Amino acid sequence: MGSKMKLKLAIQKSGRLHEDSIKLLKECGIDISNGANKLKTEATNFPLEVFFLRDDDIPQYVEDAVADIGIVGENVVYEKNKSVELVEKLGFAPCRLSLAVSRGENYRDVKYLEGKKIATSYPSLVQKYLDEHKINAEIHEISGSVEIAPGIGLADAICDLVSSGSTLLTNGLKEVETILNSQAILIRNKKLSDPHQQLLNKLLFRIQAVKKARNNKYVLLNAPNDKLKEIISLLPGMKSPTVLPLADEGWSSVHSVLSEDEFWDKIEQLKAAGAQGILVVPIEKMVI
């Protein structure tokens, strides 16, 4: 008997994206055991096999079809430049690939880098950026602790991933240019078979429901009937708000969904329009 076909997913073994990738799978209702030092595991309730790999290796594994799909940072995909396809931006692990120089330097624009030495773990992306700006600079490829390079005289500038900027600050550096904004993305092998693509579509359906839920809140409020029209006009909802009469005459309960982006502005407007007892509830899944 042949074993049942599974979708093979590569995720980071440890580090920035590992925990968020595991969390996403769990939010998608997929149970996987995540034992320490495991190289691979299988989901118990979805046809999925998960490989735990080094971040930098994931695009290669997906290109070679060792893994069908992978969760990886955009920065890694563009740096490695493997033949893979972006399926979905996942909305977690946001960061940026930025150039930084010593805080005391008088940096005005990118021309400052002409003839300078730049230390980075992303030589391809840096070279592409320099070429686009017609800058000649020397790139020193180093892995790890890039931010110490200017302090020890190895380089005049660095290019590294920045999340909060605190590491740059600690090392006496200032961010001067952003080369790339990055987040976690789902990639796939370009020659995925139809059965594997069908499994990917099922996974994608769950991921998109989780993403929509993250970006929206369920809102319940009480509204005086004479203000109902104005209050409803402030609530886009998925189609239109649900309105139910309350036991108190002249009042209704209004239920709707608000996106995270406009949430606080809308709540202020609703209060000003006469809404009371506003309850905000997180949404676990959202299927439209």
C-alpha positions as CSV (number, residue, x, y, z in Angstrom):
1,M,0.0,0.0,0.0
2,G,1.4,3.4,-1.0
3,S,1.3,6.1,1.7
4,K,-1.2,8.9,1.3
5,M,0.1,11.9,-0.6
6,K,1.2,14.9,1.5
7,L,2.1,18.5,0.9
8,K,5.7,19.1,2.0
9,L,6.2,22.4,3.8
10,A,9.6,23.9,4.7
11,I,9.8,26.3,7.6
12,Q,12.6,27.9,9.6
13,K,14.3,25.5,12.1
14,S,14.6,28.2,14.8
15,G,14.6,31.9,15.0
16,R,12.5,34.8,13.9
17,L,10.0,33.0,11.6
18,H,9.8,29.6,13.3
19,E,7.4,30.4,16.1
20,D,5.1,32.5,13.9
21,S,5.0,29.8,11.3
22,I,4.0,27.1,13.9
23,K,1.4,29.5,15.3
24,L,-0.1,30.1,11.9
25,L,-0.4,26.3,11.3
26,K,-2.1,25.9,14.7
27,E,-4.5,28.8,13.9
28,C,-5.3,27.0,10.6
29,G,-6.4,24.0,12.8
30,I,-3.4,21.9,11.8
31,D,-1.9,19.8,14.6
32,I,1.9,19.2,14.4
33,S,4.2,18.0,17.1
34,N,7.2,20.4,17.3
35,G,9.8,18.4,19.2
36,A,13.2,19.9,19.8
37,N,15.9,19.1,17.3
38,K,13.5,17.4,14.9
39,L,14.3,17.7,11.2
40,K,10.7,16.8,10.1
41,T,7.3,16.1,11.4
42,E,3.8,15.2,10.1
43,A,0.4,16.8,10.8
44,T,-2.0,14.5,12.5
45,N,-5.2,16.0,10.9
46,F,-4.1,17.4,7.5
47,P,-2.0,15.8,4.7
48,L,1.1,17.9,5.5
49,E,4.7,17.1,6.2
50,V,6.8,19.8,7.8
51,F,10.6,20.2,7.3
52,F,12.6,22.3,9.7
53,L,15.4,24.0,7.8
54,R,17.8,26.9,7.8
55,D,16.1,30.0,6.5
56,D,18.6,30.6,3.8
57,D,18.2,27.0,2.4
58,I,14.4,27.1,2.1
59,P,14.2,28.7,-1.4
60,Q,16.7,26.1,-2.8
61,Y,14.7,23.2,-1.3
62,V,11.5,24.5,-2.8
63,E,13.1,25.1,-6.2
64,D,14.4,21.5,-6.2
65,A,11.0,20.2,-5.1
66,V,12.4,18.6,-2.0
67,A,9.7,20.8,-0.4
68,D,6.5,21.7,-2.3
69,I,6.1,25.0,-0.4
70,G,8.0,27.1,2.1
71,I,7.5,29.9,4.6
72,V,10.4,32.3,4.4
73,G,11.3,36.0,4.6
74,E,10.9,38.0,1.4
75,N,14.5,39.2,1.9
76,V,15.8,35.7,1.7
77,V,13.8,34.9,-1.5
78,Y,15.1,38.0,-3.3
79,E,18.7,37.5,-2.1
80,K,18.8,33.8,-3.1
81,N,17.0,34.5,-6.4
82,K,15.8,30.9,-6.8
83,S,13.2,29.9,-9.3
84,V,10.2,29.8,-6.9
85,E,6.7,31.5,-7.0
86,L,5.3,33.8,-4.4
87,V,1.9,32.5,-3.3
88,E,0.8,34.7,-0.4
89,K,2.2,37.4,1.8
90,L,1.5,36.2,5.4
91,G,1.6,39.5,7.3
92,F,3.9,38.6,10.1
93,A,7.6,39.1,10.9
94,P,7.8,42.6,9.3
95,C,11.2,44.0,8.9
96,R,13.3,46.1,6.4
97,L,16.7,45.7,4.8
98,S,18.4,49.0,5.5
99,L,21.7,50.7,5.1
100,A,23.2,52.2,8.2
101,V,26.3,54.3,9.0
102,S,28.0,55.5,12.2
103,R,25.8,58.0,14.0
104,G,28.4,60.8,13.8
105,E,28.7,60.6,10.0
106,N,27.4,63.5,7.8
107,Y,25.2,61.4,5.5
108,R,23.2,63.4,3.0
109,D,22.3,60.9,0.2
110,V,23.2,57.6,-1.4
111,K,26.3,59.3,-3.1
112,Y,28.0,59.0,0.3
113,L,28.5,55.3,-0.4
114,E,30.7,56.0,-3.5
115,G,34.1,54.2,-2.9
116,K,33.1,53.0,0.5
117,K,33.1,49.5,2.1
118,I,29.7,48.0,3.0
119,A,29.4,44.9,5.2
120,T,26.3,42.8,4.7
121,S,24.9,39.3,4.6
122,Y,22.9,40.3,1.5
123,P,25.4,41.0,-1.2
124,S,23.1,40.4,-4.2
125,L,20.4,42.8,-2.9
126,V,23.0,45.4,-2.0
127,Q,24.8,45.2,-5.4
128,K,21.5,45.5,-7.2
129,Y,20.7,48.7,-5.1
130,L,24.1,50.1,-5.8
131,D,23.8,49.4,-9.6
132,E,20.4,51.1,-9.7
133,H,21.9,54.2,-8.1
134,K,25.1,54.0,-10.2
135,I,27.3,53.8,-7.1
136,N,30.7,52.0,-7.0
137,A,31.3,50.5,-3.5
138,E,33.1,47.5,-2.1
139,I,30.8,44.8,-0.6
140,H,32.2,42.7,2.3
141,E,30.0,39.6,2.7
142,I,29.9,38.5,6.3
143,S,27.4,36.4,8.2
144,G,26.2,37.4,11.7
145,S,27.1,40.5,13.8
146,V,27.2,42.8,10.7
147,E,26.5,45.8,12.9
148,I,30.0,45.7,14.6
149,A,31.8,46.1,11.2
150,P,32.1,50.0,11.3
151,G,33.2,50.0,14.9
152,I,36.2,47.7,14.2
153,G,37.2,49.4,11.0
154,L,36.0,46.6,8.7
155,A,33.5,48.7,6.8
156,D,32.2,52.3,6.4
157,A,28.5,51.2,6.3
158,I,26.4,48.1,6.8
159,C,23.3,46.7,5.2
160,D,21.2,44.5,7.5
161,L,17.7,43.5,8.6
162,V,16.1,46.1,10.9
163,S,13.0,45.5,13.0
164,S,12.9,48.0,15.9
165,G,16.3,49.7,15.2
166,S,17.5,49.1,18.8
167,T,20.5,46.9,17.6
168,L,21.7,49.8,15.4
169,L,21.3,52.3,18.2
170,T,23.3,50.0,20.6
171,N,26.2,49.9,18.1
172,G,26.3,53.6,17.5
173,L,24.7,53.4,14.0
174,K,21.9,55.3,12.2
175,E,19.6,53.9,9.5
176,V,20.0,56.0,6.3
177,E,18.3,54.1,3.4
178,T,15.7,51.3,3.1
179,I,16.5,48.8,0.3
180,L,13.6,46.4,0.9
181,N,10.5,46.1,3.1
182,S,10.1,42.4,4.0
183,Q,7.6,40.1,5.7
184,A,7.0,36.3,5.9
185,I,5.7,34.9,2.6
186,L,4.5,31.5,1.3
187,I,6.4,30.3,-1.7
188,R,5.8,27.2,-3.9
189,N,7.7,25.1,-6.4
190,K,6.8,26.3,-10.0
191,K,6.0,22.8,-11.2
192,L,3.7,21.7,-8.5
193,S,1.5,18.8,-9.5
194,D,-2.3,19.3,-9.7
195,P,-3.0,17.1,-6.7
196,H,-0.4,19.0,-4.6
197,Q,-1.9,22.3,-5.9
198,Q,-5.3,21.2,-4.6
199,L,-3.8,20.5,-1.2
200,L,-2.1,23.9,-1.3
201,N,-5.5,25.6,-2.2
202,K,-7.1,23.9,0.9
203,L,-4.2,25.3,3.1
204,L,-4.4,28.7,1.5
205,F,-8.2,28.9,2.2
206,R,-7.4,28.4,5.9
207,I,-4.5,30.9,5.9
208,Q,-6.6,33.6,4.2
209,A,-9.4,33.0,6.8
210,V,-6.9,33.4,9.6
211,K,-5.4,36.6,8.0
212,K,-8.8,38.2,7.5
213,A,-9.7,37.5,11.2
214,R,-6.4,39.1,12.3
215,N,-7.2,42.2,10.4
216,N,-10.8,42.6,11.6
217,K,-12.7,42.9,14.9
218,Y,-16.3,42.0,15.7
219,V,-18.1,45.0,17.1
220,L,-21.4,45.0,19.1
221,L,-23.1,48.2,20.3
222,N,-26.4,49.6,21.5
223,A,-27.9,52.4,19.4
224,P,-30.9,54.7,19.9
225,N,-33.3,54.1,17.0
226,D,-33.4,57.8,16.1
227,K,-29.6,57.6,15.5
228,L,-29.6,54.2,13.8
229,K,-29.3,55.4,10.2
230,E,-26.2,57.6,11.1
231,I,-24.6,54.8,13.1
232,I,-25.2,52.2,10.4
233,S,-23.6,54.5,7.8
234,L,-20.4,54.4,9.8
235,L,-20.3,50.6,9.8
236,P,-19.3,49.0,6.5
237,G,-19.4,45.4,7.7
238,M,-19.0,42.4,5.3
239,K,-22.3,43.2,3.6
240,S,-24.4,45.3,6.1
241,P,-24.6,45.4,9.9
242,T,-27.0,43.1,11.8
243,V,-29.6,45.1,13.6
244,L,-31.7,43.5,16.4
245,P,-34.3,45.2,18.7
246,L,-33.5,45.5,22.4
247,A,-35.9,44.9,25.2
248,D,-35.7,48.6,26.0
249,E,-38.0,50.3,23.6
250,G,-36.4,52.8,21.2
251,W,-33.0,51.0,21.2
252,S,-31.4,48.4,18.9
253,S,-28.3,46.2,19.1
254,V,-26.0,46.6,16.1
255,H,-23.4,43.9,15.2
256,S,-20.7,44.5,12.5
257,V,-17.1,43.9,11.6
258,L,-14.4,46.7,11.5
259,S,-10.9,46.5,10.0
260,E,-7.9,47.1,12.3
261,D,-6.8,50.0,10.1
262,E,-9.9,52.2,10.6
263,F,-10.9,50.7,14.0
264,W,-10.1,53.6,16.5
265,D,-11.4,56.4,14.2
266,K,-14.7,54.5,13.7
267,I,-15.1,53.8,17.4
268,E,-14.7,57.5,18.1
269,Q,-17.2,58.4,15.4
270,L,-19.7,55.8,16.7
271,K,-19.6,57.2,20.2
272,A,-20.0,60.7,18.9
273,A,-23.1,59.5,16.9
274,G,-24.7,58.2,20.1
275,A,-23.6,54.5,20.2
276,Q,-23.3,53.0,23.8
277,G,-22.1,49.9,25.4
278,I,-19.6,49.2,22.6
279,L,-18.1,45.7,22.8
280,V,-15.1,44.7,20.7
281,V,-14.4,40.9,20.2
282,P,-11.5,39.3,18.4
283,I,-12.4,37.0,15.5
284,E,-10.8,33.6,15.3
285,K,-11.6,32.8,11.7
286,M,-13.3,34.8,9.0
287,V,-14.6,33.1,5.8
288,I,-16.1,35.3,3.2
